[in-house]
Amino acid sequence: MSETTEVNGTEGPAARDREVQPAPQMFMLAMGKFSQAFDAGDFAECLNWLKQADSLTAGHRDAVTAHREAYARLITACTNKGITLALHTGNVLKQHRDLAEIISRCAASLTEKYQGDQAKQAMATVIVGYASQLTNRLNRVMAMDHYVTTAEKLDGVLDNMFDILSFSVKLDSNSQEALPGICDRLALANTAASNADCSLTWFFSSRLSDWDKAELFCRRAAQWLKHNNESPGKVDPHFDECDAAQVVAALEQAAEALKLRQYKRSKKLLLAAEAALAETSCV
Protein backbone atom coordinates (compact mmCIF):
# COMPACT_ATOMS: atom_id res chain seq x y z
CA MET A 1 0.00 0.00 0.00
CA SER A 2 2.73 2.47 0.95
CA GLU A 3 4.72 1.66 -2.20
CA THR A 4 1.65 2.31 -4.36
CA THR A 5 1.04 5.64 -2.61
CA GLU A 6 4.61 6.82 -3.29
CA VAL A 7 4.40 5.82 -6.95
CA ASN A 8 1.23 7.90 -7.32
CA GLY A 9 3.14 10.99 -6.10
CA THR A 10 2.05 11.10 -2.43
CA GLU A 11 4.88 10.94 0.06
CA GLY A 12 4.81 8.00 2.42
CA PRO A 13 6.09 8.04 6.03
CA ALA A 14 9.62 7.10 4.98
CA ALA A 15 9.85 10.04 2.55
CA ARG A 16 8.53 12.46 5.17
CA ASP A 17 11.09 11.20 7.67
CA ARG A 18 13.87 11.82 5.20
CA GLU A 19 12.74 15.43 4.71
CA VAL A 20 12.63 16.33 8.39
CA GLN A 21 15.77 14.60 9.56
CA PRO A 22 18.21 17.03 11.16
CA ALA A 23 21.26 18.40 9.40
CA PRO A 24 24.47 16.37 9.84
CA GLN A 25 26.34 16.94 13.07
CA MET A 26 29.48 18.06 11.26
CA PHE A 27 27.47 20.67 9.35
CA MET A 28 26.12 22.04 12.62
CA LEU A 29 29.64 22.11 14.01
CA ALA A 30 30.94 24.04 11.00
CA MET A 31 28.08 26.54 11.16
CA GLY A 32 28.63 26.97 14.88
CA LYS A 33 32.23 27.91 14.15
CA PHE A 34 30.99 30.27 11.45
CA SER A 35 28.73 32.00 13.98
CA GLN A 36 31.58 32.39 16.46
CA ALA A 37 33.82 33.93 13.82
CA PHE A 38 30.98 36.17 12.60
CA ASP A 39 30.36 37.53 16.09
CA ALA A 40 34.09 38.20 16.42
CA GLY A 41 34.19 40.01 13.07
CA ASP A 42 36.70 37.55 11.63
CA PHE A 43 35.24 37.38 8.14
CA ALA A 44 38.11 35.41 6.60
CA GLU A 45 37.50 32.69 9.18
CA CYS A 46 33.77 32.84 8.44
CA LEU A 47 34.48 32.07 4.79
CA ASN A 48 36.76 29.20 5.79
CA TRP A 49 33.99 27.50 7.79
CA LEU A 50 31.40 28.04 5.07
CA LYS A 51 33.75 26.31 2.63
CA GLN A 52 34.20 23.45 5.10
CA ALA A 53 30.41 23.05 5.17
CA ASP A 54 30.08 22.98 1.36
CA SER A 55 29.86 19.20 1.10
CA LEU A 56 27.74 18.66 4.22
CA THR A 57 24.34 19.93 3.09
CA ALA A 58 23.30 17.34 0.47
CA GLY A 59 19.79 16.02 1.05
CA HIS A 60 19.02 18.42 3.86
CA ARG A 61 16.77 21.26 2.70
CA ASP A 62 17.09 23.40 5.83
CA ALA A 63 20.87 23.02 5.81
CA VAL A 64 21.05 24.05 2.14
CA THR A 65 18.99 27.19 2.88
CA ALA A 66 20.98 28.10 5.98
CA HIS A 67 24.25 27.64 4.12
CA ARG A 68 23.21 29.82 1.19
CA GLU A 69 21.91 32.57 3.45
CA ALA A 70 25.11 32.51 5.50
CA TYR A 71 27.10 33.31 2.36
CA ALA A 72 24.77 36.25 1.63
CA ARG A 73 24.98 37.40 5.27
CA LEU A 74 28.75 37.41 5.07
CA ILE A 75 28.59 39.57 1.94
CA THR A 76 26.31 42.00 3.76
CA ALA A 77 28.62 42.11 6.79
CA CYS A 78 31.69 42.78 4.64
CA THR A 79 29.88 45.53 2.75
CA ASN A 80 28.70 47.13 5.98
CA LYS A 81 32.26 47.08 7.29
CA GLY A 82 33.55 48.66 4.08
CA ILE A 83 30.98 51.47 4.20
CA THR A 84 31.75 52.11 7.86
CA LEU A 85 35.50 52.30 7.22
CA ALA A 86 35.01 54.65 4.28
CA LEU A 87 32.82 57.11 6.20
CA HIS A 88 34.98 56.92 9.31
CA THR A 89 38.35 57.50 7.62
CA GLY A 90 37.46 59.08 4.29
CA ASN A 91 39.95 56.78 2.59
CA VAL A 92 40.34 53.43 0.87
CA LEU A 93 42.29 51.04 3.10
CA LYS A 94 43.93 47.66 2.65
CA GLN A 95 41.00 46.22 4.60
CA HIS A 96 38.69 47.24 1.77
CA ARG A 97 40.60 45.02 -0.64
CA ASP A 98 40.46 42.11 1.82
CA LEU A 99 36.72 42.60 2.22
CA ALA A 100 36.23 42.76 -1.56
CA GLU A 101 38.04 39.44 -1.95
CA ILE A 102 35.71 37.75 0.54
CA ILE A 103 32.66 39.28 -1.18
CA SER A 104 33.86 37.98 -4.56
CA ARG A 105 34.42 34.45 -3.28
CA CYS A 106 31.05 34.34 -1.50
CA ALA A 107 29.20 35.62 -4.56
CA ALA A 108 30.92 33.07 -6.81
CA SER A 109 29.83 30.29 -4.45
CA LEU A 110 26.25 31.55 -4.47
CA THR A 111 26.03 31.46 -8.27
CA GLU A 112 26.78 27.72 -8.06
CA LYS A 113 24.43 27.07 -5.15
CA TYR A 114 21.44 28.75 -6.82
CA GLN A 115 21.63 26.87 -10.11
CA GLY A 116 18.07 25.64 -9.61
CA ASP A 117 16.71 29.13 -8.87
CA GLN A 118 17.20 31.49 -11.79
CA ALA A 119 16.03 34.64 -10.00
CA LYS A 120 18.40 34.24 -7.05
CA GLN A 121 21.23 33.03 -9.26
CA ALA A 122 20.79 36.22 -11.29
CA MET A 123 21.13 38.30 -8.10
CA ALA A 124 24.29 36.42 -7.14
CA THR A 125 25.67 36.95 -10.65
CA VAL A 126 25.04 40.69 -10.40
CA ILE A 127 26.92 40.73 -7.08
CA VAL A 128 29.82 38.96 -8.81
CA GLY A 129 29.88 41.75 -11.38
CA TYR A 130 29.80 44.55 -8.82
CA ALA A 131 32.44 42.77 -6.71
CA SER A 132 34.73 42.50 -9.72
CA GLN A 133 34.28 46.20 -10.44
CA LEU A 134 34.94 47.00 -6.78
CA THR A 135 38.16 44.98 -6.77
CA ASN A 136 39.39 46.68 -9.93
CA ARG A 137 38.63 50.11 -8.48
CA LEU A 138 40.38 49.33 -5.22
CA ASN A 139 43.45 48.01 -7.01
CA ARG A 140 43.73 51.18 -9.11
CA VAL A 141 43.26 53.45 -6.10
CA MET A 142 45.80 51.63 -3.96
CA ALA A 143 48.34 51.52 -6.78
CA MET A 144 48.29 55.32 -7.10
CA ASP A 145 46.98 56.86 -3.86
CA HIS A 146 48.89 55.76 -0.79
CA TYR A 147 47.67 58.31 1.74
CA VAL A 148 44.58 60.28 0.74
CA THR A 149 41.76 58.96 -1.46
CA THR A 150 40.00 61.54 -3.61
CA ALA A 151 36.27 62.02 -3.17
CA GLU A 152 35.61 60.85 -6.73
CA LYS A 153 37.42 57.55 -6.22
CA LEU A 154 35.93 56.94 -2.79
CA ASP A 155 32.47 57.68 -4.17
CA GLY A 156 32.94 55.02 -6.85
CA VAL A 157 33.91 52.45 -4.22
CA LEU A 158 30.86 53.34 -2.14
CA ASP A 159 28.64 53.08 -5.23
CA ASN A 160 29.71 49.46 -5.67
CA MET A 161 29.24 48.69 -1.99
CA PHE A 162 25.72 50.07 -1.81
CA ASP A 163 24.84 48.24 -5.03
CA ILE A 164 26.16 44.95 -3.64
CA LEU A 165 24.23 45.48 -0.42
CA SER A 166 20.96 46.07 -2.27
CA PHE A 167 21.14 42.49 -3.60
CA SER A 168 22.79 40.61 -0.74
CA VAL A 169 20.04 41.55 1.75
CA LYS A 170 17.46 40.00 -0.59
CA LEU A 171 19.24 36.64 -0.45
CA ASP A 172 19.12 36.35 3.34
CA SER A 173 16.00 36.21 5.50
CA ASN A 174 18.11 37.24 8.53
CA SER A 175 20.23 39.95 6.94
CA GLN A 176 19.54 42.26 9.88
CA GLU A 177 22.11 40.21 11.80
CA ALA A 178 24.81 41.68 9.55
CA LEU A 179 23.53 45.26 9.55
CA PRO A 180 24.16 48.00 12.10
CA GLY A 181 21.29 49.27 14.20
CA ILE A 182 20.19 52.89 14.22
CA CYS A 183 22.44 53.71 17.21
CA ASP A 184 25.54 52.65 15.28
CA ARG A 185 24.37 54.43 12.14
CA LEU A 186 23.78 57.66 14.04
CA ALA A 187 27.22 57.40 15.64
CA LEU A 188 28.77 56.96 12.20
CA ALA A 189 26.73 59.87 10.82
CA ASN A 190 28.05 62.01 13.65
CA THR A 191 31.61 61.07 12.72
CA ALA A 192 30.89 61.77 9.05
CA ALA A 193 29.45 65.22 9.83
CA SER A 194 32.50 66.02 11.93
CA ASN A 195 34.75 64.84 9.09
CA ALA A 196 32.86 67.10 6.70
CA ASP A 197 33.34 70.07 9.01
CA CYS A 198 37.07 69.35 9.30
CA SER A 199 37.32 69.24 5.51
CA LEU A 200 36.54 72.97 5.38
CA THR A 201 39.08 75.68 6.15
CA TRP A 202 38.25 79.32 6.85
CA PHE A 203 41.56 80.46 5.33
CA PHE A 204 41.23 80.58 1.52
CA SER A 205 38.23 78.32 1.93
CA SER A 206 37.33 78.21 -1.75
CA ARG A 207 40.75 76.81 -2.67
CA LEU A 208 41.97 74.91 0.38
CA SER A 209 38.75 73.19 1.52
CA ASP A 210 38.00 69.69 0.30
CA TRP A 211 34.45 70.48 -0.76
CA ASP A 212 33.91 67.21 -2.62
CA LYS A 213 34.95 65.04 0.30
CA ALA A 214 32.81 67.07 2.72
CA GLU A 215 29.78 66.71 0.44
CA LEU A 216 30.41 62.97 0.15
CA PHE A 217 30.50 62.53 3.93
CA CYS A 218 27.10 64.18 4.37
CA ARG A 219 25.38 62.61 1.37
CA ARG A 220 26.55 59.07 2.08
CA ALA A 221 25.81 59.34 5.81
CA ALA A 222 22.24 60.36 4.95
CA GLN A 223 21.99 57.46 2.50
CA TRP A 224 23.16 55.00 5.16
CA LEU A 225 20.59 56.29 7.64
CA LYS A 226 17.78 56.04 5.07
CA HIS A 227 18.84 52.49 4.22
CA ASN A 228 17.75 51.41 7.70
CA ASN A 229 14.14 52.27 6.83
CA GLU A 230 14.07 51.29 3.16
CA SER A 231 16.05 48.06 2.99
CA PRO A 232 14.46 44.59 3.03
CA GLY A 233 17.09 43.80 5.63
CA LYS A 234 16.36 46.68 7.97
CA VAL A 235 16.97 46.13 11.67
CA ASP A 236 14.09 45.12 13.94
CA PRO A 237 11.79 48.18 14.12
CA HIS A 238 10.76 47.24 17.66
CA PHE A 239 14.37 47.82 18.71
CA ASP A 240 15.11 50.74 16.41
CA GLU A 241 12.32 53.07 17.46
CA CYS A 242 14.26 56.20 16.57
CA ASP A 243 13.05 58.55 13.83
CA ALA A 244 16.17 59.80 12.06
CA ALA A 245 14.25 61.81 9.43
CA GLN A 246 15.37 65.15 10.89
CA VAL A 247 19.02 64.09 10.80
CA VAL A 248 18.70 62.83 7.22
CA ALA A 249 17.13 66.11 6.09
CA ALA A 250 19.83 68.17 7.84
CA LEU A 251 22.64 66.11 6.28
CA GLU A 252 21.10 66.36 2.81
CA GLN A 253 20.73 70.14 3.14
CA ALA A 254 24.36 70.41 4.22
CA ALA A 255 25.41 68.28 1.26
CA GLU A 256 23.58 70.61 -1.15
CA ALA A 257 25.29 73.69 0.29
CA LEU A 258 28.67 71.96 0.14
CA LYS A 259 28.05 71.02 -3.48
CA LEU A 260 27.55 74.72 -4.24
CA ARG A 261 30.68 75.57 -2.22
CA GLN A 262 28.91 78.07 0.00
CA TYR A 263 31.21 78.32 3.00
CA LYS A 264 29.05 80.22 5.53
CA ARG A 265 25.88 78.36 4.63
CA SER A 266 27.71 75.03 4.70
CA LYS A 267 29.13 75.68 8.16
CA LYS A 268 25.71 76.74 9.42
CA LEU A 269 24.00 73.65 8.04
CA LEU A 270 26.73 71.34 9.36
CA LEU A 271 26.13 72.81 12.81
CA ALA A 272 22.41 72.17 12.33
CA ALA A 273 23.12 68.57 11.36
CA GLU A 274 25.28 68.07 14.42
CA ALA A 275 22.55 69.59 16.58
CA ALA A 276 19.94 67.25 15.05
CA LEU A 277 22.23 64.32 15.77
CA ALA A 278 22.67 65.44 19.37
CA GLU A 279 18.89 65.75 19.82
CA THR A 280 18.08 62.34 18.33
CA SER A 281 17.84 59.43 20.74
CA CYS A 282 18.39 56.02 19.21
CA VAL A 283 16.19 54.01 21.61
C-alpha positions in Angstrom: 0.0 0.0 0.0 2.7 2.5 0.9 4.7 1.7 -2.2 1.6 2.3 -4.4 1.0 5.6 -2.6 4.6 6.8 -3.3 4.4 5.8 -6.9 1.2 7.9 -7.3 3.1 11.0 -6.1 2.1 11.1 -2.4 4.9 10.9 0.1 4.8 8.0 2.4 6.1 8.0 6.0 9.6 7.1 5.0 9.8 10.0 2.6 8.5 12.5 5.2 11.1 11.2 7.7 13.9 11.8 5.2 12.7 15.4 4.7 12.6 16.3 8.4 15.8 14.6 9.6 18.2 17.0 11.2 21.3 18.4 9.4 24.5 16.4 9.8 26.3 16.9 13.1 29.5 18.1 11.3 27.5 20.7 9.3 26.1 22.0 12.6 29.6 22.1 14.0 30.9 24.0 11.0 28.1 26.5 11.2 28.6 27.0 14.9 32.2 27.9 14.2 31.0 30.3 11.5 28.7 32.0 14.0 31.6 32.4 16.5 33.8 33.9 13.8 31.0 36.2 12.6 30.4 37.5 16.1 34.1 38.2 16.4 34.2 40.0 13.1 36.7 37.6 11.6 35.2 37.4 8.1 38.1 35.4 6.6 37.5 32.7 9.2 33.8 32.8 8.4 34.5 32.1 4.8 36.8 29.2 5.8 34.0 27.5 7.8 31.4 28.0 5.1 33.8 26.3 2.6 34.2 23.4 5.1 30.4 23.0 5.2 30.1 23.0 1.4 29.9 19.2 1.1 27.7 18.7 4.2 24.3 19.9 3.1 23.3 17.3 0.5 19.8 16.0 1.0 19.0 18.4 3.9 16.8 21.3 2.7 17.1 23.4 5.8 20.9 23.0 5.8 21.0 24.1 2.1 19.0 27.2 2.9 21.0 28.1 6.0 24.2 27.6 4.1 23.2 29.8 1.2 21.9 32.6 3.4 25.1 32.5 5.5 27.1 33.3 2.4 24.8 36.2 1.6 25.0 37.4 5.3 28.8 37.4 5.1 28.6 39.6 1.9 26.3 42.0 3.8 28.6 42.1 6.8 31.7 42.8 4.6 29.9 45.5 2.8 28.7 47.1 6.0 32.3 47.1 7.3 33.6 48.7 4.1 31.0 51.5 4.2 31.7 52.1 7.9 35.5 52.3 7.2 35.0 54.7 4.3 32.8 57.1 6.2 35.0 56.9 9.3 38.3 57.5 7.6 37.5 59.1 4.3 39.9 56.8 2.6 40.3 53.4 0.9 42.3 51.0 3.1 43.9 47.7 2.6 41.0 46.2 4.6 38.7 47.2 1.8 40.6 45.0 -0.6 40.5 42.1 1.8 36.7 42.6 2.2 36.2 42.8 -1.6 38.0 39.4 -1.9 35.7 37.8 0.5 32.7 39.3 -1.2 33.9 38.0 -4.6 34.4 34.4 -3.3 31.1 34.3 -1.5 29.2 35.6 -4.6 30.9 33.1 -6.8 29.8 30.3 -4.5 26.3 31.5 -4.5 26.0 31.5 -8.3 26.8 27.7 -8.1 24.4 27.1 -5.2 21.4 28.8 -6.8 21.6 26.9 -10.1 18.1 25.6 -9.6 16.7 29.1 -8.9 17.2 31.5 -11.8 16.0 34.6 -10.0 18.4 34.2 -7.1 21.2 33.0 -9.3 20.8 36.2 -11.3 21.1 38.3 -8.1 24.3 36.4 -7.1 25.7 36.9 -10.6 25.0 40.7 -10.4 26.9 40.7 -7.1 29.8 39.0 -8.8 29.9 41.8 -11.4 29.8 44.6 -8.8 32.4 42.8 -6.7 34.7 42.5 -9.7 34.3 46.2 -10.4 34.9 47.0 -6.8 38.2 45.0 -6.8 39.4 46.7 -9.9 38.6 50.1 -8.5 40.4 49.3 -5.2 43.5 48.0 -7.0 43.7 51.2 -9.1 43.3 53.5 -6.1 45.8 51.6 -4.0 48.3 51.5 -6.8 48.3 55.3 -7.1 47.0 56.9 -3.9 48.9 55.8 -0.8 47.7 58.3 1.7 44.6 60.3 0.7 41.8 59.0 -1.5 40.0 61.5 -3.6 36.3 62.0 -3.2 35.6 60.9 -6.7 37.4 57.5 -6.2 35.9 56.9 -2.8 32.5 57.7 -4.2 32.9 55.0 -6.8 33.9 52.5 -4.2 30.9 53.3 -2.1 28.6 53.1 -5.2 29.7 49.5 -5.7 29.2 48.7 -2.0 25.7 50.1 -1.8 24.8 48.2 -5.0 26.2 45.0 -3.6 24.2 45.5 -0.4 21.0 46.1 -2.3 21.1 42.5 -3.6 22.8 40.6 -0.7 20.0 41.6 1.7 17.5 40.0 -0.6 19.2 36.6 -0.5 19.1 36.3 3.3 16.0 36.2 5.5 18.1 37.2 8.5 20.2 39.9 6.9 19.5 42.3 9.9 22.1 40.2 11.8 24.8 41.7 9.5 23.5 45.3 9.6 24.2 48.0 12.1 21.3 49.3 14.2 20.2 52.9 14.2 22.4 53.7 17.2 25.5 52.6 15.3 24.4 54.4 12.1 23.8 57.7 14.0 27.2 57.4 15.6 28.8 57.0 12.2 26.7 59.9 10.8 28.1 62.0 13.7 31.6 61.1 12.7 30.9 61.8 9.0 29.4 65.2 9.8 32.5 66.0 11.9 34.7 64.8 9.1 32.9 67.1 6.7 33.3 70.1 9.0 37.1 69.3 9.3 37.3 69.2 5.5 36.5 73.0 5.4 39.1 75.7 6.1 38.2 79.3 6.8 41.6 80.5 5.3 41.2 80.6 1.5 38.2 78.3 1.9 37.3 78.2 -1.7 40.8 76.8 -2.7 42.0 74.9 0.4 38.8 73.2 1.5 38.0 69.7 0.3 34.4 70.5 -0.8 33.9 67.2 -2.6 35.0 65.0 0.3 32.8 67.1 2.7 29.8 66.7 0.4 30.4 63.0 0.2 30.5 62.5 3.9 27.1 64.2 4.4 25.4 62.6 1.4 26.5 59.1 2.1 25.8 59.3 5.8 22.2 60.4 5.0 22.0 57.5 2.5 23.2 55.0 5.2 20.6 56.3 7.6 17.8 56.0 5.1 18.8 52.5 4.2 17.8 51.4 7.7 14.1 52.3 6.8 14.1 51.3 3.2 16.1 48.1 3.0 14.5 44.6 3.0 17.1 43.8 5.6 16.4 46.7 8.0 17.0 46.1 11.7 14.1 45.1 13.9 11.8 48.2 14.1 10.8 47.2 17.7 14.4 47.8 18.7 15.1 50.7 16.4 12.3 53.1 17.5 14.3 56.2 16.6 13.1 58.5 13.8 16.2 59.8 12.1 14.3 61.8 9.4 15.4 65.2 10.9 19.0 64.1 10.8 18.7 62.8 7.2 17.1 66.1 6.1 19.8 68.2 7.8 22.6 66.1 6.3 21.1 66.4 2.8 20.7 70.1 3.1 24.4 70.4 4.2 25.4 68.3 1.3 23.6 70.6 -1.1 25.3 73.7 0.3 28.7 72.0 0.1 28.1 71.0 -3.5 27.6 74.7 -4.2 30.7 75.6 -2.2 28.9 78.1 0.0 31.2 78.3 3.0 29.0 80.2 5.5 25.9 78.4 4.6 27.7 75.0 4.7 29.1 75.7 8.2 25.7 76.7 9.4 24.0 73.6 8.0 26.7 71.3 9.4 26.1 72.8 12.8 22.4 72.2 12.3 23.1 68.6 11.4 25.3 68.1 14.4 22.5 69.6 16.6 19.9 67.3 15.0 22.2 64.3 15.8 22.7 65.4 19.4 18.9 65.7 19.8 18.1 62.3 18.3 17.8 59.4 20.7 18.4 56.0 19.2 16.2 54.0 21.6 
